[in-house]
Amino acid sequence: MGNRNLAFLTFLVFIAPLSLGQGSAPTLVKAQAAPERPIIEVRDGMQSVNFDMEITSHAVVPLLISSIEVSVFDSGGRLELRKSINTDAFAPSVEVIGPRLLLPGKTLDVFNPFYEFQPEVMLTEVRYSFCFLQEANEMERDRNRHRLPGDCDVREELTVRPRTYEGKTSLILPLRGRVFVWEGHDFLAHHLRVPLGQPEVQELGITANSNEFASDFIFVDEQGKPYHDDPRKLENWYSYGRPIYAPGAGVVMAAANDIPDNWFKDAKAAGIGHPELAAGKDPKDIGNFVLIDHLDGEYSLLIHMKPRSVMVKAGDRVESGQAIGAIGFAGDSIFPHLHYALMDGPEVFKAWGLPAYFSHFQRIVGGRSVKVDRGPVNSGEFIESDSDSGSRRP
C-alpha cells in the first residue's frame, strides 16, 4: 500500500504544475475536434452535430476516460443545458463511446456522444469536459471502480463552435423509384466512423472524412430483401444495373468506367472476390465513379458503378436528372449499391462531407407517403423521387 501511495503521490507531483496553470510543461492530454467547426444538420426541426474528438496523450501512464460532460452556451454566454455520461450505476453510460483507455503517446478517437439538440437550443459554444483516471495497474483499476464520477486525476476541456450550412447546389435524388437508404449518416452509421488519429488511417493518406454525410442507396423487394434466388448472379440483385442520375448540374471533373465488378464466392453472399488490378488503377478503391463539380464549391461523388455503364467523361457538362451510369459492384463494396457523398472539395481523402438536402421527394412509411420539399435522408428510410424532379428546382 505504501508503494502504491508513493507512486500516486509521484503522479500528483508530476501533474500539479499543469493543473494549477504553473510552469511551461506540456499538457498531459490534448483534445481537438475533427472537423474543427462541425456542421449543424437540420432534420425535421432537430439539430444534429456529428463529429469526432481526437484525444492525444502526452502522459507517461495509461489514462481512462471516466466521464464526458457537455455544456452549451448561447450567444450571450448564458448556460443553456448541461449533460454528461459517466461511470455511475451497473451499466455506465460512458461505455457507449467504446474504447476508453488512452495509452501514453497514443490518440483515441471518440465520437461525439451528444449529437442531437432541440431546435430552440443555440449552439453558439459547446464545451466538453473530459475526466481521466490514472489506470496503470490492477490496483488502480480496482480503486477506480469505486470512485465518484467527478473524482478525476486529469481534466481536459474542448470548446467547439458548430456552424450552420445552407447548401448551394439544387440537389435531387440520384435514383428513381422506391429506394431504401441502407446506410445513411446517423449516429450509428459506419460513414461517421473514420478514426483520423489511427496510424492505419493516416497511412492511407486520409486527413478528412468525405463520407460524413454520405448515403448508401439500394433497391429491395416488399420483404426488404436486396436480391432473389442465387446472389452470385449479379442480375439477381434488385439494385444492379439500375440507372443513376446526376443529382445536380455541373461539370464532370473525373470519371472511371473500366474497373471490373467484384463477385460473390458462395450462395450466402458471405464471401467476396476482388479483381486483381494494375498498380494505381483504383487507388481510392471506389471502383467506377463520377465526380461532379457543381461550380459553387460543392462536389458530388457517385461510386461503385457498373463497368462500361458510365455515360460521361471529364469535362462534360451535365444537367440535374441526366442519366450518367448504372449501379454496380466495383471497388470497396460489400454488395451492389450506390454510394453518394456531397463534399467541400474534389479529393476523396482530403475533403470533408457536406449535408445533402434533396428536393422534391417522398418518405414512404408503410402505406403512407410524406412529401418533402427539401431535406436530408437517413438510414432505414424508404424514399422516392418525384417523377418529374429532373426538371424541377426548389
Residue pairs with C-beta under 8 A, 6 or more apart in sequence:
4 139
4 140
7 136
8 134
8 140
11 61
11 134
11 153
14 60
15 28
15 153
15 154
16 22
17 23
17 25
18 25
18 27
18 28
19 154
19 155
26 58
27 58
27 156
28 57
28 58
28 59
28 63
28 154
28 156
29 55
29 56
29 57
29 58
29 59
29 63
29 102
29 130
29 132
29 154
29 156
30 55
30 56
30 58
30 156
31 53
31 54
31 55
31 56
31 128
31 130
31 156
31 157
31 158
32 53
32 54
32 158
33 51
33 52
33 53
33 54
33 158
33 160
34 51
34 52
34 53
34 54
34 196
34 208
34 209
35 51
35 208
35 352
37 160
37 161
37 162
37 163
38 49
38 50
38 51
38 112
38 160
38 162
38 163
39 49
39 162
39 163
39 164
39 165
39 213
39 354
39 355
40 47
40 48
40 49
40 123
40 162
40 163
40 164
40 165
41 47
41 48
41 49
41 50
41 213
41 355
41 376
42 48
42 119
43 375
43 376
43 378
44 375
45 119
46 116
46 117
46 118
46 119
47 116
47 117
47 118
47 119
47 121
47 123
48 115
48 116
48 117
49 112
49 114
49 115
49 116
49 117
49 123
49 126
49 162
50 111
50 112
50 115
50 185
50 187
50 192
50 212
51 111
51 112
51 160
51 212
52 109
52 110
52 111
52 112
52 192
52 194
52 195
52 196
52 209
53 109
53 110
53 111
53 112
53 128
53 158
54 107
54 108
54 109
54 110
54 196
54 197
55 65
55 102
55 107
55 108
55 109
55 110
55 130
55 156
56 106
56 107
56 108
56 197
57 63
57 102
57 103
57 104
57 105
57 106
57 107
57 108
58 105
59 104
59 154
60 104
61 104
61 134
61 135
61 136
62 101
62 102
62 103
62 104
62 134
62 135
62 136
63 101
63 102
63 132
63 133
63 134
63 135
63 153
63 154
64 100
64 101
64 102
64 132
64 133
64 134
64 135
64 144
65 94
65 97
65 100
65 101
65 102
65 108
65 110
65 130
65 131
65 132
66 86
66 87
66 94
66 100
66 131
66 132
66 133
66 144
66 147
66 149
66 152
67 84
67 85
67 86
67 87
67 94
67 130
67 131
67 149
67 150
67 152
68 84
68 85
68 86
68 94
68 97
68 110
68 113
68 128
68 129
68 130
68 131
69 82
69 83
69 84
69 128
69 129
69 131
70 82
70 83
70 84
70 114
70 126
70 127
70 128
70 129
71 79
71 81
71 82
71 126
71 127
71 129
72 79
72 80
72 81
72 82
72 117
72 121
72 122
72 123
72 125
72 126
72 127
73 79
73 80
73 124
73 125
73 126
73 127
74 80
74 122
74 124
75 122
75 124
77 125
80 121
80 122
81 121
83 114
84 149
85 92
85 93
85 94
85 96
85 97
85 113
86 92
86 93
86 94
86 131
86 149
87 94
87 144
87 147
87 149
88 149
94 100
96 113
97 110
97 111
97 113
98 110
98 111
99 108
100 108
101 108
101 135
102 108
102 132
107 197
107 198
108 197
109 195
109 196
109 197
109 198
111 187
111 192
111 193
115 187
116 187
117 123
123 162
124 161
125 159
125 160
125 161
126 159
126 160
126 161
126 162
127 157
127 158
127 159
127 160
128 157
128 158
128 159
128 160
129 155
129 156
129 157
130 155
130 156
130 157
130 158
131 149
131 150
131 152
131 154
131 155
132 152
132 153
132 154
132 155
132 156
133 140
133 144
133 147
133 151
133 152
133 153
134 140
134 153
134 154
135 141
135 144
165 354
165 355
167 298
167 354
167 355
167 356
167 357
168 294
168 296
168 297
168 298
169 247
169 248
169 249
169 250
169 294
169 296
169 298
169 300
169 342
170 248
170 249
170 320
170 359
170 393
170 394
171 247
171 248
171 300
171 320
171 342
171 356
171 357
171 358
171 359
172 245
172 247
172 248
172 320
172 321
172 358
172 359
172 360
172 361
172 385
172 389
172 390
172 392
173 179
173 245
173 247
173 358
173 361
173 377
173 383
173 385
173 389
174 217
174 244
174 245
174 246
174 247
174 302
174 338
174 340
175 217
175 219
175 242
175 243
175 244
175 245
175 327
175 338
175 385
176 243
176 245
176 385
176 387
177 219
177 242
177 384
177 385
178 219
178 364
178 382
178 383
178 384
179 217
179 218
179 219
179 382
179 383
179 384
179 385
180 217
180 218
180 219
180 220
180 224
180 381
180 382
181 215
181 216
181 217
181 377
181 378
181 379
181 380
181 381
181 382
181 383
182 216
182 217
182 218
182 226
182 337
182 379
183 189
183 190
183 191
183 215
183 216
183 379
184 191
184 214
184 215
184 216
184 376
184 377
184 378
184 379
184 380
184 381
185 191
185 192
185 211
185 212
185 213
185 214
185 215
185 353
185 378
185 379
186 378
186 379
188 379
189 378
189 379
191 209
191 211
191 212
191 213
191 214
191 215
191 216
191 353
192 209
192 211
192 212
194 201
194 206
194 209
194 211
195 201
196 202
196 206
196 207
196 208
196 209
204 349
205 349
205 350
206 349
207 349
207 350
208 349
208 350
208 351
208 352
209 352
209 353
210 301
210 341
210 343
210 348
210 349
210 350
210 351
210 352
210 353
211 341
211 353
212 352
212 353
212 354
213 341
213 342
213 353
213 354
213 355
213 356
213 376
214 339
214 340
214 341
214 353
215 339
215 340
215 341
215 356
215 377
215 378
216 337
216 338
216 339
216 340
217 239
217 337
217 338
217 339
217 340
218 226
218 238
218 239
218 335
218 336
218 337
218 338
219 226
219 238
219 239
219 242
220 226
220 238
221 228
221 238
226 237
226 238
226 239
226 335
226 336
227 236
227 237
227 238
227 269
227 335
228 236
228 238
229 236
230 236
230 267
231 237
231 264
231 267
231 268
231 269
231 335
232 263
232 264
232 265
232 266
232 267
232 269
234 240
234 261
234 263
234 329
234 336
235 241
237 329
237 335
237 336
239 327
239 335
239 336
239 337
239 338
240 306
240 327
240 328
240 329
240 336
241 306
241 309
241 326
241 327
241 328
242 326
242 327
243 323
243 325
243 326
244 290
244 302
244 305
244 323
244 324
244 325
244 326
244 327
244 338
245 321
245 322
245 323
245 324
245 390
246 290
246 292
246 300
246 318
246 319
246 320
246 321
246 322
246 324
247 292
247 300
247 302
247 320
247 340
247 356
247 358
248 292
248 294
248 300
248 320
249 294
249 317
249 318
249 319
249 320
250 292
250 293
250 294
250 295
250 300
250 317
250 318
251 292
251 293
251 295
251 315
251 316
251 317
251 318
252 290
252 291
252 292
252 293
252 312
252 313
252 314
252 315
252 316
252 317
252 318
253 291
253 292
253 293
253 299
253 314
253 346
254 289
254 290
254 291
254 314
254 346
255 288
255 289
255 290
255 291
255 310
255 312
255 313
255 314
256 282
256 287
256 288
256 289
256 310
257 288
257 305
257 307
257 308
257 309
257 310
257 325
258 288
258 307
258 308
259 275
259 277
259 281
259 282
259 287
259 288
259 307
259 330
259 331
260 275
260 277
260 307
260 330
261 275
261 306
261 307
261 328
261 329
261 330
262 272
262 273
262 274
262 275
262 329
262 330
262 331
262 333
263 272
263 273
263 329
264 271
264 272
264 273
265 271
265 272
265 273
269 335
272 334
282 330
282 331
284 348
284 349
285 331
285 332
286 301
286 303
286 304
286 331
286 332
286 339
286 348
287 303
287 304
287 305
287 328
287 329
287 330
287 331
287 332
287 333
288 303
288 304
288 305
288 306
288 307
288 309
288 310
288 325
288 328
288 330
288 331
289 301
289 302
289 303
289 304
289 305
289 310
289 331
290 300
290 301
290 302
290 305
290 310
290 312
290 324
290 325
291 299
291 300
291 301
291 302
291 346
292 299
292 300
292 301
292 302
292 318
293 299
293 346
294 300
297 344
298 342
298 343
298 344
298 354
299 342
299 343
299 344
299 345
299 346
299 351
300 340
300 341
300 342
300 343
301 339
301 340
301 341
301 342
301 343
301 348
302 324
302 325
302 338
302 339
302 340
303 331
303 338
303 339
304 327
304 328
304 329
304 330
304 331
304 333
304 336
304 337
304 338
304 339
305 325
305 326
305 327
305 328
305 330
305 338
306 325
306 326
306 327
306 328
306 329
306 330
307 328
307 330
309 325
309 326
309 328
310 324
310 325
311 323
311 324
311 325
312 318
312 324
312 325
318 324
319 390
320 390
320 393
321 389
321 390
321 391
322 390
327 336
327 337
327 338
328 336
329 335
329 336
333 339
340 356
341 353
341 356
342 353
342 354
342 355
342 356
343 351
343 352
343 353
343 354
344 351
344 352
344 353
344 354
345 351
345 352
355 376
356 376
356 377
357 374
357 375
357 376
358 372
358 374
358 375
358 376
358 377
358 385
359 373
359 374
359 389
359 392
359 393
359 394
360 372
360 373
360 374
360 385
360 386
360 389
360 392
360 394
361 372
361 377
361 383
361 384
361 385
361 386
361 389
362 369
362 370
362 371
362 372
362 383
362 384
362 386
363 369
363 370
363 372
363 377
363 381
363 382
363 383
364 382
364 383
364 384
365 382
369 384
373 394
374 394
377 383
386 392
